Amino acid sequence: MIQLIVGLGNPGPQYQETRHNVGFWWVDALAASLRCVWAADKGFQAWVATASVDAHPLRLLKPQTFMNLSGRSVASLARFYKIDPTEILVVHDDLDFEPGRVQCKLGGGHAGHNGLRDVHAQLGTDRYWRLRLGIGHPGHKSEVVSWVLHQPEADDRVAIERAIERSLAALPDLLAGHTTLAMQAMQVPKEKPILARQAEHPRKAEPVQQVEVRTALSTDASSEVNL
């Protein structure tokens, strides 16, 4: 059962709205919804908050070590409170998913994500939970650094925020161990085919209006009529 939720990101106002900080966005939204207060903890080099979801106690963590050293804070707090890696959920940005897509999984590689790479190294295992928030890919490897350190476009921002809302709503199921239900709730609702939507909401027939059409014929062969 999850006891620690970690949001990955970079500290400082210059990074606050960047794609790389969507993990921070997620835990900030959770903390706000639970009305818990962040406190700076120098020992863990992080912002820490305590909360409860359906009587389930939780610790929230935002490492302040910069992304590539995030594992230090995670491992330090986990050791202090005797939290097993399988009881940790790490929320992070994911280049492989388009904005709006979200996935939860246990274990796996770090896919080049420096924050996950350090969490792997400091915990000594990849057997922890991850919540992957899609931010899209710039299209070329050389553009990745600039991409993650810039703000998303307006449409992408909306899609990411909606993914955060869906995954937060699914959190109680995830904490209760109902992983399949949680994953289903996180998915983007599929639009029904147009014909199905029309069958559910048929349009009322509108009275036909008679329109008098007048045509003007020109005797000037050089004139044109534009319709």
Contacts in CASP RR format, 6 or more apart in sequence:
PFRMAT RR
TARGET T0000
AUTHOR 0000-0000-0000
METHOD contacts of the structure
MODEL  1
MIQLIVGLGNPGPQYQETRHNVGFWWVDALAASLRCVWAADKGFQAWVAT
ASVDAHPLRLLKPQTFMNLSGRSVASLARFYKIDPTEILVVHDDLDFEPG
RVQCKLGGGHAGHNGLRDVHAQLGTDRYWRLRLGIGHPGHKSEVVSWVLH
QPEADDRVAIERAIERSLAALPDLLAGHTTLAMQAMQVPKEKPILARQAE
HPRKAEPVQQVEVRTALSTDASSEVNL
1 56 0 8 1.000
1 87 0 8 1.000
1 175 0 8 1.000
1 177 0 8 1.000
2 58 0 8 1.000
2 87 0 8 1.000
2 88 0 8 1.000
2 89 0 8 1.000
2 129 0 8 1.000
2 174 0 8 1.000
2 175 0 8 1.000
3 57 0 8 1.000
3 58 0 8 1.000
3 59 0 8 1.000
3 81 0 8 1.000
3 83 0 8 1.000
3 87 0 8 1.000
3 88 0 8 1.000
4 58 0 8 1.000
4 59 0 8 1.000
4 60 0 8 1.000
4 61 0 8 1.000
4 74 0 8 1.000
4 77 0 8 1.000
4 78 0 8 1.000
4 81 0 8 1.000
4 83 0 8 1.000
4 87 0 8 1.000
4 88 0 8 1.000
4 89 0 8 1.000
5 27 0 8 1.000
5 30 0 8 1.000
5 58 0 8 1.000
5 59 0 8 1.000
5 60 0 8 1.000
5 61 0 8 1.000
5 88 0 8 1.000
5 89 0 8 1.000
5 91 0 8 1.000
6 27 0 8 1.000
6 60 0 8 1.000
6 61 0 8 1.000
6 62 0 8 1.000
6 63 0 8 1.000
6 70 0 8 1.000
6 73 0 8 1.000
6 74 0 8 1.000
6 88 0 8 1.000
6 89 0 8 1.000
6 90 0 8 1.000
6 91 0 8 1.000
6 119 0 8 1.000
7 23 0 8 1.000
7 24 0 8 1.000
7 26 0 8 1.000
7 27 0 8 1.000
7 60 0 8 1.000
7 61 0 8 1.000
7 62 0 8 1.000
7 63 0 8 1.000
7 90 0 8 1.000
7 91 0 8 1.000
7 92 0 8 1.000
8 23 0 8 1.000
8 24 0 8 1.000
8 63 0 8 1.000
8 67 0 8 1.000
8 70 0 8 1.000
8 90 0 8 1.000
8 91 0 8 1.000
8 92 0 8 1.000
8 93 0 8 1.000
8 115 0 8 1.000
8 116 0 8 1.000
9 15 0 8 1.000
9 20 0 8 1.000
9 21 0 8 1.000
9 23 0 8 1.000
9 24 0 8 1.000
9 62 0 8 1.000
9 63 0 8 1.000
9 67 0 8 1.000
9 70 0 8 1.000
9 92 0 8 1.000
10 18 0 8 1.000
10 20 0 8 1.000
10 21 0 8 1.000
10 66 0 8 1.000
10 67 0 8 1.000
11 64 0 8 1.000
11 65 0 8 1.000
11 66 0 8 1.000
15 21 0 8 1.000
15 149 0 8 1.000
16 24 0 8 1.000
17 151 0 8 1.000
18 148 0 8 1.000
18 149 0 8 1.000
18 150 0 8 1.000
18 151 0 8 1.000
19 93 0 8 1.000
19 135 0 8 1.000
19 136 0 8 1.000
19 147 0 8 1.000
19 148 0 8 1.000
19 149 0 8 1.000
19 150 0 8 1.000
19 151 0 8 1.000
19 152 0 8 1.000
20 67 0 8 1.000
20 93 0 8 1.000
20 148 0 8 1.000
20 149 0 8 1.000
21 93 0 8 1.000
22 91 0 8 1.000
22 92 0 8 1.000
22 93 0 8 1.000
22 133 0 8 1.000
22 134 0 8 1.000
22 135 0 8 1.000
22 160 0 8 1.000
22 164 0 8 1.000
23 91 0 8 1.000
23 92 0 8 1.000
23 93 0 8 1.000
23 133 0 8 1.000
24 62 0 8 1.000
25 160 0 8 1.000
25 161 0 8 1.000
25 164 0 8 1.000
26 91 0 8 1.000
26 131 0 8 1.000
26 133 0 8 1.000
26 164 0 8 1.000
26 167 0 8 1.000
26 168 0 8 1.000
27 60 0 8 1.000
27 61 0 8 1.000
27 62 0 8 1.000
27 91 0 8 1.000
28 62 0 8 1.000
29 164 0 8 1.000
29 165 0 8 1.000
29 168 0 8 1.000
30 51 0 8 1.000
30 60 0 8 1.000
30 168 0 8 1.000
30 171 0 8 1.000
31 37 0 8 1.000
31 38 0 8 1.000
31 49 0 8 1.000
31 51 0 8 1.000
31 60 0 8 1.000
33 168 0 8 1.000
34 51 0 8 1.000
34 52 0 8 1.000
34 53 0 8 1.000
36 49 0 8 1.000
36 50 0 8 1.000
36 51 0 8 1.000
36 60 0 8 1.000
37 49 0 8 1.000
38 47 0 8 1.000
38 48 0 8 1.000
38 49 0 8 1.000
38 60 0 8 1.000
38 62 0 8 1.000
39 47 0 8 1.000
39 48 0 8 1.000
39 49 0 8 1.000
40 46 0 8 1.000
40 47 0 8 1.000
40 48 0 8 1.000
40 64 0 8 1.000
41 47 0 8 1.000
41 48 0 8 1.000
43 76 0 8 1.000
44 61 0 8 1.000
44 73 0 8 1.000
44 76 0 8 1.000
44 77 0 8 1.000
44 80 0 8 1.000
45 63 0 8 1.000
45 64 0 8 1.000
45 65 0 8 1.000
45 72 0 8 1.000
45 73 0 8 1.000
45 76 0 8 1.000
46 61 0 8 1.000
46 62 0 8 1.000
46 63 0 8 1.000
46 64 0 8 1.000
46 65 0 8 1.000
46 73 0 8 1.000
46 77 0 8 1.000
47 61 0 8 1.000
47 62 0 8 1.000
47 64 0 8 1.000
48 59 0 8 1.000
48 60 0 8 1.000
48 61 0 8 1.000
48 62 0 8 1.000
48 77 0 8 1.000
49 59 0 8 1.000
49 60 0 8 1.000
50 57 0 8 1.000
50 58 0 8 1.000
50 59 0 8 1.000
50 60 0 8 1.000
51 57 0 8 1.000
51 58 0 8 1.000
51 59 0 8 1.000
51 60 0 8 1.000
52 58 0 8 1.000
53 171 0 8 1.000
53 172 0 8 1.000
53 175 0 8 1.000
54 172 0 8 1.000
54 175 0 8 1.000
54 176 0 8 1.000
56 175 0 8 1.000
56 176 0 8 1.000
58 175 0 8 1.000
59 77 0 8 1.000
59 81 0 8 1.000
59 83 0 8 1.000
61 73 0 8 1.000
61 74 0 8 1.000
61 77 0 8 1.000
63 69 0 8 1.000
63 70 0 8 1.000
63 71 0 8 1.000
63 72 0 8 1.000
63 73 0 8 1.000
63 74 0 8 1.000
64 73 0 8 1.000
65 71 0 8 1.000
65 72 0 8 1.000
65 73 0 8 1.000
67 114 0 8 1.000
67 115 0 8 1.000
68 114 0 8 1.000
68 115 0 8 1.000
68 117 0 8 1.000
68 118 0 8 1.000
69 118 0 8 1.000
70 115 0 8 1.000
70 118 0 8 1.000
70 119 0 8 1.000
71 115 0 8 1.000
71 118 0 8 1.000
71 119 0 8 1.000
71 121 0 8 1.000
71 122 0 8 1.000
71 123 0 8 1.000
72 118 0 8 1.000
72 122 0 8 1.000
74 88 0 8 1.000
74 90 0 8 1.000
74 119 0 8 1.000
74 122 0 8 1.000
74 123 0 8 1.000
75 119 0 8 1.000
75 122 0 8 1.000
75 123 0 8 1.000
77 83 0 8 1.000
78 84 0 8 1.000
78 85 0 8 1.000
78 88 0 8 1.000
78 123 0 8 1.000
85 123 0 8 1.000
85 124 0 8 1.000
85 125 0 8 1.000
85 127 0 8 1.000
85 128 0 8 1.000
86 106 0 8 1.000
86 127 0 8 1.000
86 128 0 8 1.000
86 129 0 8 1.000
88 123 0 8 1.000
88 128 0 8 1.000
88 129 0 8 1.000
89 104 0 8 1.000
89 128 0 8 1.000
89 129 0 8 1.000
89 130 0 8 1.000
89 131 0 8 1.000
89 174 0 8 1.000
90 116 0 8 1.000
90 119 0 8 1.000
90 128 0 8 1.000
90 129 0 8 1.000
90 130 0 8 1.000
90 131 0 8 1.000
91 130 0 8 1.000
91 131 0 8 1.000
91 133 0 8 1.000
92 113 0 8 1.000
92 115 0 8 1.000
92 116 0 8 1.000
92 130 0 8 1.000
92 131 0 8 1.000
92 132 0 8 1.000
92 133 0 8 1.000
93 113 0 8 1.000
93 133 0 8 1.000
93 134 0 8 1.000
93 135 0 8 1.000
93 148 0 8 1.000
94 103 0 8 1.000
94 111 0 8 1.000
94 113 0 8 1.000
94 132 0 8 1.000
94 133 0 8 1.000
94 134 0 8 1.000
94 135 0 8 1.000
94 136 0 8 1.000
95 111 0 8 1.000
95 134 0 8 1.000
95 135 0 8 1.000
95 136 0 8 1.000
95 137 0 8 1.000
95 144 0 8 1.000
95 147 0 8 1.000
95 148 0 8 1.000
96 111 0 8 1.000
96 132 0 8 1.000
96 134 0 8 1.000
96 136 0 8 1.000
96 137 0 8 1.000
97 103 0 8 1.000
97 132 0 8 1.000
97 133 0 8 1.000
97 134 0 8 1.000
97 135 0 8 1.000
97 136 0 8 1.000
98 134 0 8 1.000
98 136 0 8 1.000
98 159 0 8 1.000
99 134 0 8 1.000
99 135 0 8 1.000
99 136 0 8 1.000
99 152 0 8 1.000
99 155 0 8 1.000
99 156 0 8 1.000
99 157 0 8 1.000
99 159 0 8 1.000
99 160 0 8 1.000
99 163 0 8 1.000
100 133 0 8 1.000
100 134 0 8 1.000
100 159 0 8 1.000
100 160 0 8 1.000
100 162 0 8 1.000
100 163 0 8 1.000
100 188 0 8 1.000
101 134 0 8 1.000
101 163 0 8 1.000
101 188 0 8 1.000
102 131 0 8 1.000
102 132 0 8 1.000
102 133 0 8 1.000
102 134 0 8 1.000
102 163 0 8 1.000
102 164 0 8 1.000
102 166 0 8 1.000
102 167 0 8 1.000
102 186 0 8 1.000
102 187 0 8 1.000
103 131 0 8 1.000
103 132 0 8 1.000
103 183 0 8 1.000
103 186 0 8 1.000
104 129 0 8 1.000
104 130 0 8 1.000
104 131 0 8 1.000
104 132 0 8 1.000
104 167 0 8 1.000
104 174 0 8 1.000
104 179 0 8 1.000
104 182 0 8 1.000
104 183 0 8 1.000
104 186 0 8 1.000
105 129 0 8 1.000
105 130 0 8 1.000
105 132 0 8 1.000
106 127 0 8 1.000
106 128 0 8 1.000
106 129 0 8 1.000
106 130 0 8 1.000
107 126 0 8 1.000
107 127 0 8 1.000
107 128 0 8 1.000
107 129 0 8 1.000
107 130 0 8 1.000
108 126 0 8 1.000
108 130 0 8 1.000
109 116 0 8 1.000
109 120 0 8 1.000
109 126 0 8 1.000
110 116 0 8 1.000
110 117 0 8 1.000
110 119 0 8 1.000
110 120 0 8 1.000
110 126 0 8 1.000
116 130 0 8 1.000
119 128 0 8 1.000
120 126 0 8 1.000
131 167 0 8 1.000
133 160 0 8 1.000
133 163 0 8 1.000
133 164 0 8 1.000
133 167 0 8 1.000
134 160 0 8 1.000
134 163 0 8 1.000
135 147 0 8 1.000
135 148 0 8 1.000
135 152 0 8 1.000
135 156 0 8 1.000
135 160 0 8 1.000
136 156 0 8 1.000
137 144 0 8 1.000
137 147 0 8 1.000
138 144 0 8 1.000
138 146 0 8 1.000
138 147 0 8 1.000
151 157 0 8 1.000
152 160 0 8 1.000
163 186 0 8 1.000
163 188 0 8 1.000
166 185 0 8 1.000
166 186 0 8 1.000
166 187 0 8 1.000
166 188 0 8 1.000
167 186 0 8 1.000
169 185 0 8 1.000
170 181 0 8 1.000
170 182 0 8 1.000
170 183 0 8 1.000
170 185 0 8 1.000
170 186 0 8 1.000
171 182 0 8 1.000
173 179 0 8 1.000
173 181 0 8 1.000
173 182 0 8 1.000
173 185 0 8 1.000
174 182 0 8 1.000
191 197 0 8 1.000
192 200 0 8 1.000
216 225 0 8 1.000
218 225 0 8 1.000
END
